[in-house]
Amino acid sequence: MFKNKLVIPTFVLLFLTVAAIGKTAFGTDKIIPVAEVKASDTAVVTVNDSLYFDSLELSLKRIPNAQPMYSVAKKAIGRWAKLFIAVKIVESGNDGDNSIYARRDYNLTGMRQPRVRKTLSLGATKNKYARYASWYDCMVDFGMYLDGMERGFIKKNHRPVRNSQEMVKYLYGKYNSHPVWRKRTLYVLKNFKWK
């Protein structure tokens, strides 16, 4: 009697396993020819201290120029890529001219150490700024922060953020309360030239 009760579940489990393996092993997966692979199909891959994306190979320990960083940001944080680059330029400088927080702690955006939200930060500096293992971790963390801020915007306004400029205006007073920060960030967004 006991053996008969296990027979049906065992056959079901065996059938599901063979079906899952068969899908891969018997050629039912779609193979995409290399010529049809688009840049948007590739993933950001990090191995040791290097980042690979599309045709880029970047060091995670050396802050890249804005153009390759923007290329990675488009894939890593999507719609917030332009805003990330604009805030990075305003907070920590442009190509090769980076702040001490950017060089020492890979904090490209002037992010304070989060107290509540999920973060990729390694912890706080003496001045309560976030420290990151790499510039890429800072980028992804800033994207997570902006996603959370958008949820707050939606709750308040009952609609999503329209664009990066609207997000800057929403962040003003929450993320940074200096009028110069808002003015400069909006200026960089208006004159954005990276592709």
N, C-alpha and C positions, 0 to 999 in steps of 0.2 A: 504494500500500500504506500509506504513512504517513498519508495523508488518511483512510483507512478506520479507522485505529486511534483517531483523534481524534473521529470522528463520534459514536460511542456515548457517550463521556464528555461531549461537548458537549451532546448532546440531554438527558442526565440532568441536567446542571447547569441547562440552560435550563428543563426541566420543573420542577425544584425551585424555581427563582427565580419562575416564573410561579405556582406553587402558593402560595408564600409571599406574593407580592404580591396574588394573587387573594383570599386569605383576608381581607385588609384592604380591598382595593378593591371587592370585589363584595358587601359587606354581610353577610358571615358572622359578623362580630364581634357579640357580644351588647351591646346598648345598654341601660344601666340608666337608667330615668327618674329625674329629680332627686328626686322624692318618696321613692324607695326607697333613696337613698344614706344610709348610717348614718355616725355619727361615726367608727366603727372602720374604715370604708373609706377615710377620708382619710389623707393622708400629712403628715408634718412637712416643710415646705418652708422653706428659708432663702434669702433673696435680699438681697445686700449685708449691711446690719446689722439686718435684720428677719427674724422667724420667723413663719410662718403655719401654723396648725393649727386645723381645724374653724372656729369663728368667732373664734378668737384671732388678734390681731396684736400681737406682742411685740418689743421692741427686744432685740437680742442684747447690747447694751452696757449695758443697765440690768437689774439683777437683779429679776425679777418676784416678787410675793408667792407664798406656798406653793401656794395653790389653782391658779392658772393653770400654775405650774411642774409641779404634780402631774398636771394634765391632759395636758401635753406628755410627761411622764415615762412615763405609762401606755402611750403609743404608742411612744415612743423606746426604752425599756428594759424594757417589759413587767412581768414579775413583780417586778422590783427597784424599782419606782417608789416604793412606801411606804418601803422601806429607804433609798433615796436621799434622800427628803424628811426622814426622821428624822435621818439622819447630817448632812444639810445644816443642820438646825435646831440640832443639838448642836454641830457644829463651827464654824459661821459665823453663827449667829443666825437669828432669825425675821424676818418681814415688815419690811423697811426697816432693821433693826438688824443689819447684817452686819459681819463681821470685816474687818480690813485685807487679809487674803489674798483674801477674796471680792471686795472692792471693787477692789483693785489688780490682782489676777492671775486673777480669776474662778475661784478655787479654792474651791469651796463646801464641799468635803468634807474638807479638811485632807490631801489626797492628797500623799504624798511623790513626788518625781520617780522614775518607774519606770526601772530599769536594764536589765531584760531584756525585758519584755513589750511588745507593740505598744501605742502610746499616741497620743492626740491632743494631748498636752502640747507646748508650744512650747519647753520647756527648764526648767531648774531656777532657782529664786531663790537668793540667797546662803545661805539657810537650808535648801536642798535640797527645797523644796516645788515642786510642779508649777505651771507657768503655762499658762493657756489663753487662746485668742482670744476666747472667750465663755463664758457660763454654760452654754449648750447643749453645747459641746464637753466641759466638765467632766462634765455629766450622762452623756453617751454614754460617755466614758472610764471613769467609775465603773461603768457597766453592764458594760463590757468587763472591768474588774477583777473584778467579782462573778461573771461567767461563768467566769473563770479560777479563782477561789476555789472555786466550786462543783465544777469538775472535780477539784480537790484533795480536796474533801470526799468526792466520789463514790469516788475512788481509795482513800481511807482507810476509809470506812464502807460501801462497796459499795451505796450507795443515794443518791438525790438529796436535797437539802436540803428539809425539809418546809415551812418557812415562814421569814419574815424574822427572827423571834426566834431560831430555831436558827442562822441565818447570823450574827447578832450574836455569839452565844456562840462560834461557830467563828472569827470574826474577832478576837475578844478575844485579845490577846497577839500576833497577827500584824499586824493593821492598827493597833490602838491597845491599849496595855497598861495604861491607866489605869482602875481600877475605876469611877470616876465616869463615864467615857465609856460603859461598858457599861450601868450603871444608868440613866443619862439616856436613852440610845438606846432601851433596852427600855421606859422610861416613855413616851417619845413614841410608840413603836409601839403600846403598850397603849391610849393615849388618842388615837389617830389619828382626826381628824375631817374630813379632806378627802374630797371625792367625785370 
